[in-house]
């Protein structure tokens, strides 16, 4: 083990962990982020039971030509 590594281990009780310096580019979703925000904004006026789920938003985006996966849309809706 390198001496610098050992020094870091002794100085900190827990490992520092991974820190991403800048967000990753969203190549497929980038063009559709405005649409997602607009859908969520419009849903605020709707009754709770009638609001869009992440799956329904993903289905609507696919109708508009989105080729990405559901998980990417789900993460965007959460964030």
Helices and strands as residue ranges (DSSP letters): H 3-11, G 30-32, H 33-43, G 48-50, H 54-63, H 70-78
